[in-house]
């Protein structure tokens, strides 16, 4: 246990020294594994064992069919972006909400939720919606703090509302049903939208000038705008419906695996973007190139995390933590609160995927030993990760937005986003204290999950 804790501390130090986390976890994991196997870091026996483990881990990851779902969902999100669906989602949300004080910010949150349902990436959601919503909010005189905060916070929904790349990786790490994780994310995702709308209302109640009311849209225009989002609904229905056997009737008899659903979604997004004139040969190659780079980066971090996980497991850290919990007879809820506290602290300095990959192999066995549901824990982890995306000093969505917008300071965005992460804390507490919020849909549709 001492070796594992030292290794964990060294990883944190290396990350603070700006070494990419994939190298930090891979290096510490390899040397730690060598130490455990050979009794010394640079013993010949230990180094041979470590090199064998690293080679096997890289090979296993490259050959893991389940991981093919990741680039397919990334590809789907990029094609969706090219198809211009984000603009239509914003137009619909604006038609119904834009006339209220703070309505454009509310429309942005609602549009982010809709875009998340066909994208699966928080960063892509925030970057895309900033280009769509920011000019409109500025035209109506919205404060930059509220405008950017609603985009940054709304973007976090991309990793919770299915399909979610983070949930896929959690499912693969823990051998938990990806289909059930997807369905479990729907109600917490809807709660996230609702709580963010309350955060917007709170902001404009305190400062009415931050979000002036826009123009009221007639019902005719509202229905016209609503009809324009058929592609979004079709794509979501295709992916999620296929996972849960909606098409499992004669003569179709189709039920998709997660990889098949991702493939169908990517093809559907491609056809929609192509039909709307959003794709050229050049832009298609750009999408494929970006998908390859993004997937390669994710897989690299995943391999580094698995190498570190092998060291931690060999050193016996999860078993030691379980032993401590048993020996001291600590209440399961107290242990969960301690774990969540660690996640919130780490979220201030780690980006979301790295935090999940670093901690889940350590905490998952402990949480399972306490009798908690793995699906519930997965959603809890993702909600905590959402909070980390907008909290200082390393709120990744904030920095992405700062880079896209350009003329708004990071401090302004962090100041504006404060009510949103406070709303997230309340949502997290609700999910922890009332697990049925997460587990109701998986329990109802458990027979269909893959």
C-alpha positions in Angstrom: 0.0 0.0 0.0 2.9 2.4 0.8 4.4 1.9 -2.7 1.1 2.5 -4.3 0.5 5.7 -2.4 4.0 6.9 -3.2 3.3 6.1 -6.9 0.0 8.1 -6.8 1.8 11.1 -5.2 4.6 10.9 -7.9 2.0 11.0 -10.6 0.4 14.1 -9.1 3.8 15.8 -8.8 4.7 14.9 -12.4 1.4 16.3 -13.6 2.0 19.5 -11.7 5.4 19.7 -13.4 3.4 19.8 -16.7 4.4 16.2 -17.8 1.5 14.9 -19.9 -0.6 12.5 -17.7 -0.3 9.6 -20.2 3.5 9.6 -19.7 3.2 10.3 -15.9 0.9 7.3 -15.4 2.8 5.1 -17.9 6.2 5.8 -16.4 5.2 5.5 -12.7 3.1 2.4 -13.5 5.9 0.7 -15.3 8.6 1.4 -12.7 6.2 0.6 -9.8 5.3 -2.7 -11.5 9.0 -3.5 -11.9 9.6 -2.7 -8.2 6.8 -5.0 -7.1 7.9 -7.9 -9.3 11.7 -7.6 -8.7 12.0 -6.1 -5.3 13.9 -3.1 -6.8 12.9 -0.6 -9.5 15.9 -1.4 -11.9 16.2 -5.1 -11.2 16.5 -7.2 -14.4 13.6 -9.5 -13.3 11.4 -6.5 -12.5 12.1 -4.6 -15.7 11.5 -7.7 -17.9 8.1 -8.2 -16.1 7.2 -4.5 -16.6 8.2 -4.5 -20.3 6.1 -7.6 -20.8 3.1 -6.1 -19.0 3.4 -2.8 -21.0 3.6 -4.7 -24.4 0.7 -6.9 -23.4 -1.4 -3.9 -22.3 -0.8 -2.0 -25.6 -1.6 -5.1 -27.7 -4.8 -5.8 -25.7 -6.0 -2.3 -26.0 -5.3 -2.1 -29.7 -7.2 -5.4 -30.2 -10.2 -4.6 -27.9 -13.3 -4.7 -30.1 -15.3 -2.9 -27.4 -13.1 0.2 -27.8 -14.2 0.7 -31.4 -17.3 2.4 -30.1 -15.1 5.4 -29.0 -13.9 6.7 -32.4 -17.4 5.9 -33.9 -19.1 8.2 -31.4 -16.4 10.9 -31.9 -17.0 10.6 -35.7 -20.8 10.9 -35.1 -20.3 14.1 -33.1 -18.1 15.7 -35.7 -20.5 14.9 -38.6 -23.3 16.3 -36.5 -21.3 19.5 -36.1 -20.8 19.7 -39.9 -24.5 19.1 -40.5 -25.4 22.4 -38.7 -27.8 20.7 -36.2 -26.5 22.8 -33.3 -27.9 25.9 -35.0 -31.3 24.4 -35.4 -31.4 23.2 -31.8 -30.6 26.7 -30.6 -33.3 28.2 -32.9 -35.9 25.9 -31.4 -34.8 26.6 -27.8 -34.7 30.3 -28.5 -38.2 30.3 -30.0 -39.7 28.9 -26.8 -37.5 30.6 -24.2 -35.8 33.6 -25.7 -38.6 36.1 -24.8 -38.0 35.7 -21.1 -35.4 37.5 -19.0 -32.3 35.4 -19.3 -34.2 33.4 -22.0 -31.3 33.3 -24.5 -29.0 31.8 -21.8 -31.8 29.3 -21.0 -32.1 28.5 -24.7 -28.3 27.9 -24.8 -28.5 25.4 -21.9 -31.5 23.6 -23.5 -29.7 23.5 -26.9 -26.6 22.2 -25.3 -28.7 19.4 -23.7 -30.1 18.5 -27.1 -26.8 18.6 -28.9 -25.3 16.4 -26.1 -27.8 13.7 -27.1 -26.2 13.4 -30.5 -22.6 14.4 -29.8 -21.2 12.7 -26.6 -18.4 15.2 -26.1 -18.4 18.0 -23.6 -15.6 20.0 -25.3 -17.3 19.7 -28.7 -20.6 20.8 -27.3 -19.1 23.9 -25.6 -17.0 24.8 -28.7 -19.9 24.4 -31.1 -22.5 26.2 -29.1 -20.2 29.1 -28.4 -20.2 29.9 -32.2 -23.9 29.6 -32.4 -25.2 31.2 -29.2 -22.6 33.8 -28.3 -23.2 36.3 -31.2 -27.0 36.2 -30.5 -26.6 36.9 -26.8 -24.2 39.7 -27.5 -26.7 41.2 -30.0 -29.3 41.5 -27.1 -26.8 42.9 -24.7 -26.2 39.9 -22.4 -23.4 40.2 -19.9 -20.3 38.2 -21.1 -20.2 36.5 -17.7 -23.7 35.0 -18.1 -23.3 34.3 -21.8 -20.1 32.3 -21.5 -21.1 30.6 -18.3 -24.3 29.2 -19.8 -22.3 27.8 -22.7 -19.5 26.4 -20.5 -22.0 24.8 -18.1 -24.3 23.6 -20.8 -21.4 22.0 -22.5 -20.7 19.7 -19.5 -24.0 17.8 -20.3 -22.1 16.3 -23.2 -20.5 13.7 -21.0 -23.7 12.6 -19.3 -26.6 12.6 -21.7 -26.2 9.6 -23.9 -24.3 8.8 -26.0 -21.4 9.6 -23.8 -17.7 8.7 -24.5 -16.9 9.0 -20.8 -19.6 6.5 -19.9 -18.3 4.2 -22.6 -14.8 4.3 -21.1 -16.2 3.8 -17.6 -18.2 0.8 -18.8 -15.2 -0.7 -20.4 -13.0 -0.1 -17.4 -15.4 -1.7 -15.0 -17.1 -4.2 -17.3 -20.4 -2.5 -16.6 -23.3 -2.5 -19.2 -22.8 0.5 -21.5 -26.5 0.3 -22.5 -27.6 0.6 -18.9 -25.2 3.4 -18.2 -26.6 5.3 -21.2 -30.2 5.0 -20.0 -29.2 5.8 -16.4 -27.7 9.1 -17.6 -31.0 10.5 -19.0 -32.8 11.6 -15.8 -29.7 13.1 -14.2 -29.0 14.8 -17.5 -32.5 16.3 -17.5 -32.0 17.4 -13.9 -28.8 19.1 -15.0 -30.7 21.1 -17.6 -33.4 22.0 -15.0 -30.8 23.1 -12.4 -28.9 25.1 -14.9 -32.1 26.9 -15.9 -32.6 27.8 -12.2 -29.0 29.1 -12.1 -29.8 31.4 -15.0 -32.9 32.6 -13.2 -30.9 33.2 -10.1 -28.4 35.2 -12.0 -30.9 37.5 -13.7 -32.9 38.0 -10.5 -29.8 39.4 -8.8 -28.7 41.4 -11.9 -31.6 42.0 -14.4 -29.3 43.7 -16.8 -27.2 40.5 -17.2 -29.9 38.9 -19.4 -32.4 41.2 -21.1 -35.6 39.7 -22.5 -35.5 38.9 -26.3 -38.3 39.0 -28.8 -41.4 36.8 -28.4 -41.8 34.2 -31.2 -45.3 33.4 -32.4 -46.6 29.8 -32.3 -46.5 29.5 -36.0 -42.8 30.2 -36.0 -42.3 28.0 -33.0 -43.9 25.0 -34.7 -41.9 25.7 -37.8 -38.6 25.7 -35.8 -39.7 22.5 -34.0 -40.2 20.7 -37.3 -36.6 21.6 -38.3 -35.1 19.4 -35.6 -36.4 16.1 -37.0 -32.8 15.0 -37.8 -31.8 15.4 -34.2 -34.7 13.3 -33.0 -34.2 10.7 -35.7 -30.5 10.3 -34.9 -31.1 10.0 -31.1 -33.9 7.5 -31.7 -31.7 5.4 -34.0 -28.8 5.2 -31.6 -30.7 4.8 -28.2 -33.7 3.0 -29.7 -31.4 0.4 -31.3 -29.7 -0.2 -28.0 -32.9 -1.0 -26.2 -34.6 -3.2 -28.8 -37.2 -0.7 -30.1 -36.6 -2.2 -33.6 -36.8 -5.7 -32.3 -40.0 -6.7 -34.0 -40.8 -8.6 -37.2 -39.6 -8.3 -39.9 -36.7 -6.1 -38.6 -35.7 -8.0 -35.4 -32.9 -5.6 -34.7 -31.2 -4.9 -31.4 -27.8 -3.0 -31.6 -24.7 -3.6 -29.5 -23.0 -0.3 -28.4 -20.5 -0.6 -31.3 -23.3 -1.2 -33.8 -25.3 1.7 -32.4 -22.3 4.0 -32.7 -21.7 2.8 -36.3 -25.4 3.5 -37.2 -25.2 6.9 -35.5 -22.0 7.8 -37.4 -23.5 6.7 -40.7 -26.7 8.6 -40.0 -24.8 11.8 -39.0 -22.8 11.4 -42.2 -25.9 11.2 -44.4 -27.6 14.1 -42.7 -24.5 16.3 -43.0 -24.1 15.2 -46.7 -27.7 15.8 -47.4 -27.5 19.4 -46.0 -24.5 20.3 -48.0 -22.2 20.5 -45.0 -19.6 18.1 -46.3 -17.1 18.3 -49.1 -14.2 15.9 -49.8 -11.8 18.2 -48.0 -14.1 18.6 -44.9 -14.8 14.9 -44.8 -11.0 14.1 -44.7 -10.7 16.8 -42.0 -13.4 15.1 -39.9 -11.7 11.7 -40.3 -8.3 13.2 -39.4 -9.7 14.8 -36.3 -11.4 11.6 -35.3 -8.2 9.7 -35.6 -6.2 12.2 -33.6 -8.8 12.4 -30.8 -9.2 8.7 -30.6 -5.5 8.1 -30.5 -5.1 10.6 -27.7 -7.9 8.9 -25.7 -6.4 5.5 -26.3 -3.0 6.7 -25.2 -4.3 8.0 -21.9 -6.3 4.8 -21.5 -3.2 2.7 -22.0 -1.2 4.8 -19.5 -4.1 4.5 -17.0 -4.2 0.7 -17.4 -0.5 0.4 -16.8 -0.7 2.4 -13.7 -3.8 0.4 -12.6 -1.8 -2.8 -13.0 0.8 -1.5 -10.6 -1.8 -0.2 -8.1 -3.6 -3.6 -8.1 -0.3 -5.5 -7.8 0.7 -3.4 -4.9 -2.7 -4.2 -3.2 -4.0 -0.6 -2.7 -7.7 -1.4 -3.4 -7.6 -4.5 -1.1 -5.8 -2.4 1.6 -8.5 0.3 1.3 -11.2 -2.3 1.6 -9.5 -3.7 4.6 -9.3 -0.3 6.3 -13.0 0.4 5.7 -13.8 -3.0 7.2 -11.5 -2.7 10.1 -12.7 0.7 11.2 -16.4 -0.1 10.6 -16.9 3.2 8.7 -20.4 3.9 7.4 -20.7 3.3 3.6 -22.1 6.8 3.1 -19.2 8.3 5.0 -16.8 6.5 2.7 -18.7 7.7 -0.4 -18.6 11.3 0.9 -14.8 11.0 1.4 -14.4 9.6 -2.2 -16.5 12.4 -3.6 -14.5 15.0 -1.7 -11.3 13.5 -3.2 -12.9 13.8 -6.7 -13.9 17.4 -6.2 -10.4 18.3 -5.0 -8.7 16.4 -7.9 -11.2 18.0 -10.3 -9.6 21.4 -9.5 -6.3 20.3 -11.0 -7.1 17.4 -13.4 -9.0 17.3 -16.6 -12.0 15.0 -16.6 -10.9 11.9 -18.5 -7.5 11.7 -16.7 -9.2 12.0 -13.3 -11.6 9.2 -14.1 -8.9 6.9 -15.5 -6.6 7.5 -12.6 -9.1 7.0 -9.8 -11.8 4.5 -10.9 -9.4 1.4 -10.7 -8.7 2.4 -7.1 -12.1 3.4 -5.9 -14.3 1.0 -7.9 -13.4 -2.1 -5.9 -14.0 -0.2 -2.6 -17.4 1.1 -3.7 -18.5 -2.4 -4.9 -17.4 -3.9 -1.5 -19.7 -1.4 0.2 -22.7 -2.8 -1.8 -23.3 0.2 -4.1 -24.6 -0.3 -7.7 -21.8 0.1 -10.4 -24.2 1.9 -12.7 -25.1 4.4 -9.9 -21.5 4.9 -9.1 -20.7 5.5 -12.8 -23.3 8.3 -13.0 -22.1 9.8 -9.8 -18.5 9.8 -11.1 -19.5 11.5 -14.3 -21.6 14.2 -12.5 -18.5 14.9 -10.3 -16.4 15.0 -13.5 -18.9 17.5 -14.9 -18.3 19.8 -11.9 -14.6 19.6 -12.6 -15.1 20.9 -16.1 -16.2 24.3 -14.9 -14.4 24.8 -11.5 -11.1 26.7 -11.1 -8.3 26.6 -11.7 -8.4 23.9 -14.4 -12.0 24.0 -15.7 -11.4 22.7 -19.2 -14.6 23.9 -20.6 -13.8 27.4 -19.4 -10.4 27.4 -21.2 -11.9 25.9 -24.4 -14.5 28.7 -24.4 -11.8 31.3 -23.6 -9.9 30.1 -26.7 -12.9 30.1 -28.9 -14.4 33.5 -27.9 -11.1 35.2 -27.5 -12.1 38.6 -26.0 -13.5 37.4 -22.6 -11.2 36.9 -19.7 -10.9 33.6 -17.9 -11.8 35.4 -14.6 -15.0 36.7 -16.1 -16.1 33.2 -17.2 -15.2 31.6 -13.9 -17.2 34.4 -12.1 -20.2 33.8 -14.2 -20.1 30.0 -13.9 -20.2 30.0 -10.1 -24.0 29.6 -9.8 -23.9 26.7 -12.2 -21.4 24.6 -10.3 -23.2 25.3 -7.1 -26.3 24.0 -8.8 -24.3 20.9 -9.8 -23.4 20.4 -6.1 -27.1 20.3 -5.3 -27.7 17.8 -8.1 -24.9 15.6 -7.0 -26.3 15.6 -3.4 -29.7 14.6 -4.7 -28.3 11.8 -6.8 -26.2 10.4 -3.9 -29.0 10.6 -1.4 -31.8 9.3 -3.8 -30.2 6.6 -5.9 -33.5 5.7 -7.6 -33.1 8.8 -9.7 -30.3 7.1 -11.5 -31.5 3.5 -11.3 -35.2 3.8 -12.1 -34.8 3.6 -15.9 -32.1 0.9 -15.9 -34.3 -1.2 -13.6 -37.3 -0.7 -15.9 -35.4 -1.5 -19.0 -32.8 -3.9 -17.6 -33.8 -6.7 -19.9 -32.8 -4.6 -23.0 -29.4 -3.3 -21.8 -26.2 -4.5 -23.5 
